[in-house]
Amino acid sequence: MLIHGSNYARGVAILLQNGFDCKIKQKFVDPSGRYIGIKAQINDENYYPFNVYSPNNDNHAAQFYDHLLAMLQKEDLAYEDKIIIGGDFNCPLNPILDKQGVC
């Protein structure tokens, strides 16, 4: 399952191995290509893997995370659900080196 923004910008995917025994019950897709998620039934339990690609602008990132949280709350997902979130959070450990390209 793949979702992308414009050419050369954004894009996320969730890859499942052929033969992996799971049923996709629901999809969560951001039309701008910033996140994708699924509700997957595995061994009679529901899991919610998400892949995110956060904006690298701090103001846009804050808006993105607010939107992502609102979407999770709207879907009635809570901390006790098996939510797995991975991806590129664009949170550099050292902003001077990682954001400015200084060595």
PyMOL commands that set and color helices and strands:
alter all, ss='L'
color gray80, all
select helices_A, chain A and resi 58-74+95-100
alter helices_A, ss='H'
color red, helices_A
select strands_A, chain A and resi 2-3+12-13+23-29+35-42+45-53+83-88
alter strands_A, ss='S'
color yellow, strands_A
deselect
rebuild
show_as cartoon
